[in-house]
Amino acid sequence: MPGQRADARRNYERILAVAEQEVARHGADASLEQIARVAQVGSATVRRHFPTRIALLEAVFRERVEVMCARARELAEGPDARAALLEWLSVLVTFSAGARGLVELLQGEGTEGVSEERYCCSAELTGVTEPLVAGAARAGALTPGATADDVLTLVTGIVLATVGRRDQAAEAHRLLALAVAGISP
Amino acid sequence: MPGQRADARRNYERILAVAEQEVARHGADASLEQIARVAQVGSATVRRHFPTRIALLEAVFRERVEVMCARARELAEGPDARAALLEWLSVLVTFSAGARGLVELLQGEGTEGVSEERYCCSAELTGVTEPLVAGAARAGALTPGATADDVLTLVTGIVLATVGRRDQAAEAHRLLALAVAGISP
């Protein structure tokens, strides 16, 4: 029995890893059949772990947010508080610009479960951003009065305003640099 | 005949002025009948000038953009280039946060005419922003390399990211101040 559970766990992780690659490549259009093929499991196994397409996309999204939040916690331990905050904002912009199709799809579904999931992600993102913002403030490297919520809202705005641009990620990073430096400091 | 044309012109202007007030008060739900009543003209007269509800909302929107662009040109003549740019960005945020319902309605309609109208507005806004950004740059009051498009995109993002906040205008102005000062200049 423990062996079976370990097998199931390994299968789950392999499917999730493949799903991440496929979603990164094809966005929300990633094919469940292709995921099963690359993970070398049957379609039925994929469906046992992820009963719906949305369940799979949510799991991929949650996994990516988890990895990102771990990175934020790691950055918060670093010696340079300003560099840590800026690196974190850059990670966020890269993630948000890349995950956009996924985020829109999950928003579009609008089920209660999805909303809750999104709310949790948002609370978790604020939670890991707060120590980085506080660290930058202590180091005198933050405009006085700016909160983690302010900074996250500004980053969200940058991503929303660049949707549909030819190279959204590049454009968003360029605007992040402007928001960090200030239009007219 | 010239008298009739002058009458029609005066009617048009009165209807448009009343429509602006009603749209400011009730957003896109403003009632054509109420507009006719306040302007003291018949519903048929309103419909002669504005055959559809969208035509009326577009005219109100265009009028507001015109007034705003005139303000930008006036500001560009002022002695303090930095103050002029900041005042202009503040005007834009106030307008965008307030006009949001209207903008969404016009976007939602998605007819070719509306798109063209929006495109013209957007080009006009960039056109009046450029001298203000150039003036601030000449005065050494702009982060090097920032363009009018960058600044407008950042303002658009701030407005988009604050949609649905309890006091959107206040929140957007707060974030504008942060974008002007810089997160970590």
HADDOCK unambig.tbl for C-alpha pairs under 7 A between the chains (distance, minus, plus):
assign (segid A and resid 141 and name CA) (segid B and resid 184 and name CA) 5.52 0.50 0.50
assign (segid A and resid 142 and name CA) (segid B and resid 183 and name CA) 5.87 0.50 0.50
assign (segid A and resid 142 and name CA) (segid B and resid 184 and name CA) 4.75 0.50 0.50
assign (segid A and resid 143 and name CA) (segid B and resid 182 and name CA) 6.80 0.50 0.50
assign (segid A and resid 143 and name CA) (segid B and resid 183 and name CA) 5.59 0.50 0.50
assign (segid A and resid 143 and name CA) (segid B and resid 184 and name CA) 5.86 0.50 0.50
assign (segid A and resid 150 and name CA) (segid B and resid 175 and name CA) 6.64 0.50 0.50
assign (segid A and resid 153 and name CA) (segid B and resid 161 and name CA) 6.07 0.50 0.50
assign (segid A and resid 154 and name CA) (segid B and resid 158 and name CA) 6.28 0.50 0.50
assign (segid A and resid 154 and name CA) (segid B and resid 175 and name CA) 6.96 0.50 0.50
assign (segid A and resid 156 and name CA) (segid B and resid 161 and name CA) 6.11 0.50 0.50
assign (segid A and resid 157 and name CA) (segid B and resid 157 and name CA) 3.78 0.50 0.50
assign (segid A and resid 157 and name CA) (segid B and resid 158 and name CA) 5.16 0.50 0.50
assign (segid A and resid 157 and name CA) (segid B and resid 160 and name CA) 6.07 0.50 0.50
assign (segid A and resid 157 and name CA) (segid B and resid 161 and name CA) 4.62 0.50 0.50
assign (segid A and resid 158 and name CA) (segid B and resid 154 and name CA) 6.27 0.50 0.50
assign (segid A and resid 158 and name CA) (segid B and resid 157 and name CA) 5.17 0.50 0.50
assign (segid A and resid 160 and name CA) (segid B and resid 157 and name CA) 6.05 0.50 0.50
assign (segid A and resid 160 and name CA) (segid B and resid 160 and name CA) 6.95 0.50 0.50
assign (segid A and resid 161 and name CA) (segid B and resid 153 and name CA) 6.05 0.50 0.50
assign (segid A and resid 161 and name CA) (segid B and resid 156 and name CA) 6.10 0.50 0.50
assign (segid A and resid 161 and name CA) (segid B and resid 157 and name CA) 4.61 0.50 0.50
assign (segid A and resid 175 and name CA) (segid B and resid 150 and name CA) 6.64 0.50 0.50
assign (segid A and resid 175 and name CA) (segid B and resid 154 and name CA) 6.97 0.50 0.50
assign (segid A and resid 179 and name CA) (segid B and resid 179 and name CA) 4.99 0.50 0.50
assign (segid A and resid 179 and name CA) (segid B and resid 182 and name CA) 5.29 0.50 0.50
assign (segid A and resid 179 and name CA) (segid B and resid 183 and name CA) 6.24 0.50 0.50
assign (segid A and resid 180 and name CA) (segid B and resid 182 and name CA) 4.75 0.50 0.50
assign (segid A and resid 180 and name CA) (segid B and resid 183 and name CA) 4.50 0.50 0.50
assign (segid A and resid 180 and name CA) (segid B and resid 184 and name CA) 5.16 0.50 0.50
assign (segid A and resid 180 and name CA) (segid B and resid 185 and name CA) 5.97 0.50 0.50
assign (segid A and resid 181 and name CA) (segid B and resid 182 and name CA) 4.79 0.50 0.50
assign (segid A and resid 181 and name CA) (segid B and resid 183 and name CA) 6.75 0.50 0.50
assign (segid A and resid 181 and name CA) (segid B and resid 184 and name CA) 6.11 0.50 0.50
assign (segid A and resid 181 and name CA) (segid B and resid 185 and name CA) 4.25 0.50 0.50
assign (segid A and resid 182 and name CA) (segid B and resid 143 and name CA) 6.79 0.50 0.50
assign (segid A and resid 182 and name CA) (segid B and resid 179 and name CA) 5.31 0.50 0.50
assign (segid A and resid 182 and name CA) (segid B and resid 180 and name CA) 4.76 0.50 0.50
assign (segid A and resid 182 and name CA) (segid B and resid 181 and name CA) 4.79 0.50 0.50
assign (segid A and resid 182 and name CA) (segid B and resid 182 and name CA) 3.29 0.50 0.50
assign (segid A and resid 182 and name CA) (segid B and resid 183 and name CA) 6.79 0.50 0.50
assign (segid A and resid 182 and name CA) (segid B and resid 185 and name CA) 6.09 0.50 0.50
assign (segid A and resid 183 and name CA) (segid B and resid 142 and name CA) 5.87 0.50 0.50
assign (segid A and resid 183 and name CA) (segid B and resid 143 and name CA) 5.59 0.50 0.50
assign (segid A and resid 183 and name CA) (segid B and resid 179 and name CA) 6.24 0.50 0.50
assign (segid A and resid 183 and name CA) (segid B and resid 180 and name CA) 4.50 0.50 0.50
assign (segid A and resid 183 and name CA) (segid B and resid 181 and name CA) 6.74 0.50 0.50
assign (segid A and resid 183 and name CA) (segid B and resid 182 and name CA) 6.79 0.50 0.50
assign (segid A and resid 184 and name CA) (segid B and resid 141 and name CA) 5.51 0.50 0.50
assign (segid A and resid 184 and name CA) (segid B and resid 142 and name CA) 4.74 0.50 0.50
assign (segid A and resid 184 and name CA) (segid B and resid 143 and name CA) 5.85 0.50 0.50
assign (segid A and resid 184 and name CA) (segid B and resid 180 and name CA) 5.16 0.50 0.50
assign (segid A and resid 184 and name CA) (segid B and resid 181 and name CA) 6.11 0.50 0.50
assign (segid A and resid 185 and name CA) (segid B and resid 180 and name CA) 5.96 0.50 0.50
assign (segid A and resid 185 and name CA) (segid B and resid 181 and name CA) 4.24 0.50 0.50
assign (segid A and resid 185 and name CA) (segid B and resid 182 and name CA) 6.11 0.50 0.50
assign (segid A and resid 185 and name CA) (segid B and resid 185 and name CA) 6.67 0.50 0.50
